[in-house]
Amino acid sequence: MTENSYIIVTDSSCDMPAEVLREWGVPSVRLTFRFDGDEADVADGDVPLTDFYARMRAGGVAKTSAASIDAYTEAFRPLLEGGQDLLYIAFSSGLSSTRRNGEIASEDLVSVCPGRRVIVIDTLAASAGMGMLLYLAVRKRAEGASLDETAAYIEDTKLHLCHWFTVDDLVYLKRGGRISAATAIVGGMLQIKPVMHMDNEGHLVSVGKVRGRKASLQALADKYVQTCTDQSAPVFISHADCPADADYLSSLIVAAGGPAPTAVYVGPVIGAHCGPGTVALFFIGTER
């Protein structure tokens, strides 16, 4: 086995489509969600995303669950027993216990799989931000980097991965306790849109507000112009069932001299908390 023969694994909060993960050779542990009134959890990826957001727009409230220790054990055990080491690119510990559950399962499995290793990366990221780090890890491995080299590269990169996003309907931030009911009502009436980012602890933080949808998308593009350190580096966009807005933001990035971004849907695990109409921009910058 060569030094760079290891498997990169992730979880479904990276929001990378299943076919892309298959192409990259990356197994994924799926988180789950359940709409109020439903009897059973649904695994991320088992419901068309357009259907998921249609149900949210109709008033459905979805609750999400972290991937369990057992789910990680089931996914990781055959890989380790097959003689492979693992690099787990994990959902932000600032938003979920998912990463810790994967860590516990890994520690237990390594103790019964002599000689095997699992390195867990707390990306402090979510959605396509986490997906972008996953992409960079896959690319690094393809270049011949060892497990330790790839892990070190992602650790060095993650606090330079900028997450900027805006939401279309403040009711979802109110429901999550991030803004007051009064702020949500007034903001909705005045078409106030928050500009938010993810901080160095992996938490969502509001840093400003603008009036109107296009102004909020322009604000994200402005952050790219102000802080991007490498315009040749990839740019990712995720959107919660608003492809036209993602296309508009992409056009702003290209007009600013950046590459054509990779755009993906925000999955249910993230979308349940931010709501339909969310748009997020991810790129490498001076700091988050």
C-alpha positions as CSV (number, residue, x, y, z in Angstrom):
1,M,0.0,0.0,0.0
2,T,1.4,3.4,-1.0
3,E,1.7,6.2,1.5
4,N,-1.1,8.2,-0.1
5,S,-3.5,5.2,-0.2
6,Y,-6.2,6.4,2.2
7,I,-9.9,7.1,2.0
8,I,-11.4,10.6,2.5
9,V,-14.8,10.4,4.1
10,T,-17.4,13.0,4.9
11,D,-21.0,13.6,6.0
12,S,-24.0,14.8,4.1
13,S,-23.9,18.4,5.5
14,C,-21.2,19.1,2.9
15,D,-24.1,19.4,0.4
16,M,-22.1,17.8,-2.5
17,P,-24.4,15.8,-4.8
18,A,-24.2,12.0,-4.4
19,E,-22.9,11.6,-8.0
20,V,-20.0,14.0,-7.3
21,L,-19.0,12.1,-4.1
22,R,-19.0,8.9,-6.1
23,E,-16.8,10.5,-8.7
24,W,-14.4,11.6,-6.0
25,G,-14.5,8.2,-4.3
26,V,-15.7,9.8,-1.0
27,P,-18.1,7.8,1.2
28,S,-20.6,10.0,3.2
29,V,-22.5,9.4,6.4
30,R,-26.0,10.9,6.1
31,L,-27.7,13.1,8.7
32,T,-31.4,12.9,9.0
33,F,-34.4,15.2,9.3
34,R,-38.1,15.0,10.1
35,F,-41.0,17.4,9.5
36,D,-43.3,18.0,12.4
37,G,-46.1,15.5,12.3
38,D,-44.1,12.8,10.5
39,E,-43.5,9.5,12.2
40,A,-40.0,8.7,11.1
41,D,-36.7,10.4,10.3
42,V,-35.6,10.8,6.7
43,A,-32.0,10.5,5.5
44,D,-30.5,13.4,3.8
45,G,-30.8,12.7,0.1
46,D,-33.9,10.5,0.2
47,V,-36.3,13.4,-0.8
48,P,-36.0,15.6,-3.9
49,L,-34.7,19.0,-2.7
50,T,-37.4,20.9,-4.6
51,D,-40.0,18.8,-2.7
52,F,-38.3,19.6,0.6
53,Y,-38.3,23.3,0.0
54,A,-41.9,23.3,-1.4
55,R,-43.0,21.8,1.9
56,M,-41.1,24.4,3.9
57,R,-42.7,27.2,1.8
58,A,-46.1,25.6,2.6
59,G,-45.3,26.1,6.3
60,G,-43.6,22.8,7.1
61,V,-41.1,22.8,10.0
62,A,-38.2,20.4,9.8
63,K,-36.0,19.3,12.7
64,T,-32.6,17.8,12.0
65,S,-30.5,15.1,13.8
66,A,-26.8,14.5,14.0
67,A,-25.4,11.4,12.5
68,S,-25.1,8.8,15.3
69,I,-22.1,7.0,16.6
70,D,-23.6,3.7,15.2
71,A,-23.9,5.3,11.8
72,Y,-20.2,6.1,11.8
73,T,-19.2,2.7,13.1
74,E,-21.2,1.0,10.3
75,A,-19.6,3.2,7.7
76,F,-16.0,3.2,8.9
77,R,-15.6,-0.3,10.2
78,P,-15.3,-2.1,6.8
79,L,-12.9,0.5,5.5
80,L,-10.6,0.2,8.4
81,E,-10.9,-3.6,8.5
82,G,-10.0,-3.5,4.8
83,G,-6.7,-2.0,5.6
84,Q,-7.4,1.7,4.8
85,D,-6.7,4.7,6.9
86,L,-9.3,7.5,6.9
87,L,-9.4,11.3,6.7
88,Y,-12.8,12.4,7.9
89,I,-13.8,15.9,6.7
90,A,-16.5,16.8,9.3
91,F,-19.4,19.2,9.8
92,S,-18.6,22.2,12.1
93,S,-18.6,21.4,15.8
94,G,-20.1,24.9,16.3
95,L,-23.3,23.7,14.7
96,S,-23.7,20.0,15.4
97,S,-22.5,17.1,17.5
98,T,-22.0,15.1,14.3
99,R,-18.2,15.6,14.3
100,R,-17.9,14.4,17.9
101,N,-19.9,11.3,17.2
102,G,-17.6,10.5,14.2
103,E,-14.6,11.0,16.5
104,I,-15.9,8.7,19.2
105,A,-16.7,6.0,16.6
106,S,-13.2,6.4,15.1
107,E,-11.5,6.1,18.5
108,D,-13.4,2.9,19.3
109,L,-12.7,1.4,15.9
110,V,-9.0,2.2,15.9
111,S,-8.6,0.4,19.2
112,V,-9.8,-2.8,17.6
113,C,-8.1,-2.3,14.2
114,P,-4.3,-2.4,15.0
115,G,-2.2,-0.2,12.8
116,R,-5.1,1.8,11.3
117,R,-5.5,5.6,11.7
118,V,-8.4,8.0,11.4
119,I,-7.7,11.8,11.3
120,V,-10.8,13.9,12.0
121,I,-10.9,17.5,10.6
122,D,-13.4,19.8,12.3
123,T,-13.9,22.0,9.3
124,L,-15.8,24.7,11.3
125,A,-17.7,24.9,8.0
126,A,-21.0,23.9,6.5
127,S,-22.7,23.3,3.2
128,A,-20.6,24.0,0.2
129,G,-17.9,25.6,2.4
130,M,-17.4,22.2,3.8
131,G,-17.8,20.8,0.3
132,M,-15.1,23.1,-0.9
133,L,-12.6,21.9,1.7
134,L,-13.5,18.3,0.7
135,Y,-12.8,19.2,-2.9
136,L,-9.4,20.6,-2.0
137,A,-8.6,17.5,0.1
138,V,-9.5,15.2,-2.9
139,R,-7.4,17.3,-5.2
140,K,-4.5,17.3,-2.8
141,R,-4.7,13.5,-2.5
142,A,-4.7,13.2,-6.3
143,E,-1.5,15.2,-6.4
144,G,0.1,12.5,-4.2
145,A,-0.1,14.1,-0.8
146,S,0.0,11.7,2.2
147,L,-2.7,11.4,4.8
148,D,-0.8,13.7,7.1
149,E,0.1,16.2,4.4
150,T,-3.5,16.5,3.2
151,A,-4.8,16.8,6.8
152,A,-2.3,19.6,7.5
153,Y,-3.2,21.4,4.3
154,I,-6.9,21.4,5.2
155,E,-6.2,22.5,8.8
156,D,-4.0,25.4,7.4
157,T,-6.7,26.4,4.9
158,K,-10.0,26.2,6.8
159,L,-9.7,29.5,8.6
160,H,-9.1,31.2,5.3
161,L,-12.3,29.7,3.8
162,C,-14.7,32.6,3.7
163,H,-18.4,31.9,4.3
164,W,-20.8,34.7,3.3
165,F,-24.5,34.3,3.0
166,T,-27.9,35.9,3.1
167,V,-31.4,34.6,3.7
168,D,-34.6,35.6,2.0
169,D,-37.1,35.1,4.9
170,L,-36.2,36.2,8.4
171,V,-38.8,33.8,9.9
172,Y,-36.3,31.0,9.9
173,L,-33.7,32.9,11.8
174,K,-36.4,33.9,14.3
175,R,-37.4,30.3,14.7
176,G,-33.8,29.4,15.5
177,G,-33.5,32.1,18.1
178,R,-31.0,34.2,16.1
179,I,-33.2,37.3,15.8
180,S,-36.3,38.5,17.7
181,A,-39.9,38.2,16.5
182,A,-40.1,42.0,16.2
183,T,-37.0,42.2,14.1
184,A,-38.3,39.5,11.8
185,I,-41.6,41.3,11.3
186,V,-40.1,44.7,10.7
187,G,-37.4,43.3,8.5
188,G,-39.9,41.4,6.4
189,M,-42.0,44.5,5.9
190,L,-39.0,46.6,4.9
191,Q,-37.3,43.9,2.8
192,I,-34.3,43.9,5.1
193,K,-31.8,41.1,4.3
194,P,-29.1,40.1,6.7
195,V,-25.5,39.6,5.6
196,M,-24.0,36.8,7.7
197,H,-20.8,34.7,7.9
198,M,-19.3,31.8,9.8
199,D,-16.8,32.8,12.4
200,N,-13.6,31.0,13.5
201,E,-15.5,28.9,16.0
202,G,-17.9,27.6,13.3
203,H,-20.9,29.7,14.4
204,L,-23.2,31.7,12.3
205,V,-22.8,35.5,12.9
206,S,-24.8,38.4,11.5
207,V,-22.4,41.2,10.5
208,G,-24.7,43.6,8.6
209,K,-27.9,44.2,6.7
210,V,-29.0,45.7,3.5
211,R,-32.4,46.5,1.9
212,G,-33.5,44.3,-1.0
213,R,-32.5,41.0,-2.5
214,K,-30.2,42.1,-5.2
215,A,-28.4,44.4,-2.7
216,S,-27.8,41.4,-0.4
217,L,-26.3,39.4,-3.3
218,Q,-24.1,42.3,-4.3
219,A,-22.9,42.5,-0.7
220,L,-21.7,38.9,-0.9
221,A,-19.8,39.7,-4.1
222,D,-18.3,42.8,-2.5
223,K,-16.9,40.6,0.2
224,Y,-15.2,38.5,-2.5
225,V,-13.6,41.6,-4.1
226,Q,-12.5,42.9,-0.7
227,T,-10.9,39.8,0.8
228,C,-10.2,37.2,-1.9
229,T,-6.5,36.3,-1.9
230,D,-6.4,34.2,-5.1
231,Q,-8.8,34.9,-8.0
232,S,-7.6,31.7,-9.7
233,A,-8.8,29.6,-6.7
234,P,-12.2,27.8,-6.9
235,V,-15.4,29.6,-5.7
236,F,-18.4,27.7,-4.5
237,I,-22.0,28.8,-4.2
238,S,-24.9,27.0,-2.4
239,H,-28.5,28.0,-2.7
240,A,-31.8,26.9,-1.1
241,D,-34.0,26.4,-4.2
242,C,-33.3,29.7,-5.8
243,P,-31.1,28.9,-8.8
244,A,-31.7,32.2,-10.5
245,D,-30.2,34.1,-7.6
246,A,-27.2,31.8,-7.5
247,D,-26.7,32.5,-11.2
248,Y,-26.9,36.2,-10.6
249,L,-24.3,36.0,-7.8
250,S,-22.1,33.8,-10.2
251,S,-22.3,36.6,-12.8
252,L,-21.1,39.1,-10.2
253,I,-18.2,37.0,-9.3
254,V,-17.2,36.5,-12.9
255,A,-17.6,40.2,-13.6
256,A,-15.2,40.9,-10.6
257,G,-12.5,38.7,-12.3
258,G,-13.2,35.5,-10.5
259,P,-13.8,32.0,-11.9
260,A,-17.2,30.6,-12.8
261,P,-18.4,29.3,-9.4
262,T,-19.5,25.8,-8.7
263,A,-23.1,26.0,-7.6
264,V,-25.0,23.3,-5.5
265,Y,-28.2,23.1,-3.6
266,V,-28.3,23.6,0.2
267,G,-29.4,20.3,1.6
268,P,-32.2,19.6,4.2
269,V,-29.8,19.6,7.2
270,I,-28.7,23.2,6.6
271,G,-31.9,24.3,4.8
272,A,-34.1,23.4,7.7
273,H,-32.4,26.2,9.7
274,C,-31.9,28.9,7.1
275,G,-35.0,28.4,4.9
276,P,-35.7,28.5,1.1
277,G,-34.1,31.4,-0.6
278,T,-30.8,31.3,1.2
279,V,-27.7,32.0,-0.9
280,A,-24.1,31.4,0.3
281,L,-20.7,32.2,-1.2
282,F,-17.4,30.4,-0.4
283,F,-13.9,31.4,-1.4
284,I,-10.3,31.6,-0.1
285,G,-9.6,34.9,1.5
286,T,-7.4,36.8,4.0
287,E,-9.6,35.6,6.9
288,R,-13.1,34.4,7.5
